[in-house]
Amino acid sequence: MSTPGAAADPARVAVIVNPTKVDMEALRAAVAAAEEEAGWAPSLWLETSVDDPGQGRAREAIAARVTAVLTAGGDGTVRAVAEGMLDSGIPIVLIPSGTGNLLARNLGLSLGKLSDSLTTAVTGVDQAIDVGIAELTRDDGSVERHAFVVMVGIGLDAKMIAATNPDLKKKVGWLAYVEATARIVRDVDAVRLRYSLDGSPERSTTIHTLLIGNCGSLPGGVLILPDAQIDDGLLDVVAMRPRNLWGWMRVSYAVVWENGVLQKTKVGRRILAADKSVRALRYFQGRRMTLAFERPEEFEIDGEEMGLVTRLEVRVAPASLVVRVPREG
């Protein structure tokens, strides 16, 4: 029983870490320094594993009533921890350590600077962001539910990730995706599907790639979903339907010039608004989307290969995850 007027217990954070992705000695030293600076109690250290990539560890951190969860690992670790932290109100602090670092990039966080991440842990402010929820059906009828913080993909995007050489990815990072795409693009068949957005009547279409995103940037600074906001309560969707080499050139032009240049200025946005030509990329926004595929298709979530699915339902969970970001941001 506490004594009236007694000092409150010191704050305590959990560190959920993928030990294959980080320098554990450097991380422990940096966290110890942050504990001393902030007056925290000794941190709770939780390592991920193949059997528990982060969801279970996140639940352990919640049960321990920590005040923040430092997450050190790649995109898969961040996604798994976020899934376990949904609606907890406890902030996560990103310590980017993998190849893509997609959520950190979309939040404008420093990459590869451990000191910056720990400064954010001590002095940052908390921001509520949306999370996507994907319910997928396998060919055998089994159903799985997964959270995502960046985007999910069907078609060439998912096949590219499945075909990426993991050893090459360790050596050259996201450029390994370019090599995989060049190797498989000619053999990728179009995806035939039926879809409904926010309960609208079901429609049929054929695409090569479909991305459903919570935020819009990919590695290499590629802005694929220019209107995506991480806290607007909406999902953004882009469909690519090139029929030949010229079609792929138009897609590249749209991503590099329209998204990368014109969308970033008022004048550029006026030019796009006045352009009535057929776009290489088709965009949609909504809160829920269902897709049924003519045959099992490759599926990826936050850059992680997830195997074949026959049906997909995606919805947004608004403001369901709290992330600590730099105060000056």
SVG drawing of the C-alpha trace seen along z (x, -y; Angstrom):
<svg xmlns="http://www.w3.org/2000/svg" viewBox="-24 -27 52 54">
<polyline fill="none" stroke="black" stroke-width="0.4" points="0.0,0.0 1.5,-3.3 2.0,-6.2 0.1,-9.4 2.5,-11.9 5.1,-9.2 6.9,-9.5 5.5,-7.5 7.4,-4.5 9.9,-5.4 8.9,-4.8 10.0,-1.5 10.2,-0.6 10.3,2.7 12.8,3.4 11.5,5.9 14.4,6.8 15.1,9.1 18.6,10.3 19.4,11.2 18.9,7.6 20.8,5.5 24.1,5.1 22.9,6.2 25.9,4.9 25.6,1.4 21.8,1.4 22.1,2.4 24.7,-0.3 22.5,-3.0 19.4,-1.9 21.3,-2.0 22.4,-5.5 18.8,-6.5 17.6,-5.0 20.1,-7.0 19.2,-10.2 15.5,-9.8 15.5,-8.3 13.8,-5.1 13.8,-1.8 15.9,1.0 14.2,2.0 12.3,5.2 14.2,7.0 12.2,9.3 13.7,11.1 11.7,12.2 12.0,15.7 10.7,17.6 7.8,18.9 7.1,15.4 8.1,12.6 6.7,10.0 3.0,10.3 3.4,12.4 6.3,10.3 4.1,7.2 1.4,8.7 4.1,9.5 5.1,5.8 1.5,4.7 1.0,7.1 4.1,5.7 2.5,2.2 5.5,0.6 5.3,-3.0 6.7,-2.6 7.9,0.2 11.2,-0.2 11.1,1.9 14.4,2.9 14.2,5.0 13.1,5.0 9.7,4.4 8.5,7.9 9.3,7.2 7.7,3.7 4.5,5.2 4.3,8.0 4.9,5.8 2.3,3.3 -0.2,6.1 0.3,7.0 0.1,3.4 -3.2,2.4 -5.5,0.3 -3.2,0.6 -2.4,-3.1 1.2,-2.4 3.5,-4.1 6.1,-2.2 9.5,-3.8 11.0,-2.6 14.7,-1.7 15.1,-1.0 17.3,1.9 16.3,3.7 16.5,3.2 13.2,1.4 12.3,-0.4 9.0,-1.4 7.1,-2.8 10.1,-4.8 10.6,-6.2 6.9,-7.2 7.1,-8.9 10.3,-10.8 12.4,-9.2 16.2,-8.9 17.5,-5.6 20.6,-3.9 21.1,-6.5 20.7,-4.7 21.3,-7.9 18.4,-9.7 16.0,-6.8 16.9,-6.9 16.6,-10.6 13.1,-10.2 12.3,-7.6 13.3,-10.1 12.0,-13.4 9.6,-12.6 5.9,-13.1 3.2,-10.5 1.2,-10.4 -1.8,-8.1 -1.7,-6.5 -4.0,-4.2 -3.4,-0.5 -4.7,1.7 -6.3,5.1 -6.2,7.8 -8.4,10.9 -7.2,13.4 -8.7,16.7 -6.4,19.6 -7.1,22.1 -8.1,24.7 -10.7,22.3 -8.8,21.3 -8.9,17.7 -6.1,15.6 -6.1,12.0 -3.0,9.8 -2.3,6.1 -0.2,3.9 1.3,0.5 2.4,-0.3 0.7,1.6 -0.4,5.0 0.0,6.1 -1.2,8.6 0.2,9.4 3.7,8.4 4.5,6.7 3.9,9.8 5.6,12.1 8.6,9.8 9.0,10.2 8.5,13.9 11.3,14.1 13.8,11.8 17.1,13.4 17.6,13.1 21.4,13.2 21.3,10.4 18.9,8.4 21.4,8.5 24.2,7.2 22.4,4.5 19.2,3.8 16.1,2.8 17.9,2.9 17.4,6.7 13.8,6.1 14.8,4.5 16.7,7.6 13.8,9.8 11.4,7.7 13.6,7.7 13.9,11.5 10.1,12.3 8.2,9.5 7.8,11.2 6.3,14.3 3.8,12.6 0.2,13.2 -2.5,10.7 -4.7,11.1 -8.4,11.5 -10.6,10.5 -13.9,9.2 -13.8,6.3 -16.1,4.1 -15.1,0.8 -17.0,-0.4 -19.9,1.9 -20.4,0.8 -21.7,3.3 -19.1,5.9 -17.2,5.3 -14.7,7.4 -11.4,6.2 -7.9,7.4 -4.7,5.9 -1.0,6.7 -0.5,5.1 -2.8,3.9 -1.6,2.1 -3.7,1.1 -1.8,-1.3 -1.9,-3.0 0.9,-5.3 2.4,-5.9 6.2,-5.7 8.4,-2.7 12.1,-2.2 14.2,-4.5 11.9,-7.4 9.2,-6.0 5.9,-7.7 3.3,-5.1 0.3,-6.5 0.6,-10.3 -2.6,-11.0 -2.1,-8.5 -2.1,-9.9 -1.2,-7.7 -3.8,-9.2 -6.8,-10.1 -8.9,-7.0 -8.7,-5.9 -6.9,-3.3 -5.5,-4.3 -5.6,-1.8 -3.6,-1.9 -4.2,0.5 -1.7,1.0 -3.0,2.4 -0.2,2.1 -0.7,4.3 2.7,4.0 6.1,2.4 4.6,-1.0 2.2,-0.5 5.0,0.1 6.8,-3.0 3.6,-5.0 3.5,-3.5 7.1,-4.5 6.4,-8.0 3.4,-8.3 5.4,-7.2 8.5,-9.2 7.1,-12.4 3.4,-12.7 3.9,-11.4 7.5,-12.3 7.4,-15.9 3.9,-17.2 2.1,-16.0 4.5,-17.9 3.6,-21.4 0.3,-23.3 1.0,-24.1 1.8,-20.5 -1.5,-19.3 -3.4,-21.8 -1.7,-20.3 -2.8,-16.8 -6.3,-18.0 -6.7,-19.5 -5.3,-16.4 -8.2,-14.3 -6.1,-11.6 -6.4,-7.9 -3.9,-7.4 -1.5,-4.5 -2.4,-4.2 -5.9,-4.1 -6.4,-5.4 -9.2,-4.7 -9.8,-5.6 -12.0,-3.9 -12.4,-2.3 -12.9,1.3 -12.2,3.3 -13.0,6.9 -11.3,8.9 -12.1,12.4 -9.5,13.9 -10.2,16.2 -7.3,18.4 -5.0,18.4 -2.6,15.4 0.6,14.4 0.1,11.9 2.5,9.7 2.1,7.6 4.6,4.8 7.2,6.4 6.8,9.9 5.8,12.9 2.5,14.4 1.9,17.2 -1.3,17.8 -4.8,16.4 -8.1,16.7 -10.0,13.9 -9.0,10.8 -10.8,8.3 -9.0,5.2 -10.2,2.5 -8.7,-0.5 -8.5,-0.7 -8.3,-4.4 -5.9,-5.8 -5.3,-2.3 -1.5,-2.5 0.5,-5.1 4.0,-5.9 6.5,-8.2 8.1,-10.6 10.7,-13.4 9.4,-16.5 10.7,-18.8 8.8,-16.8"/>
</svg>
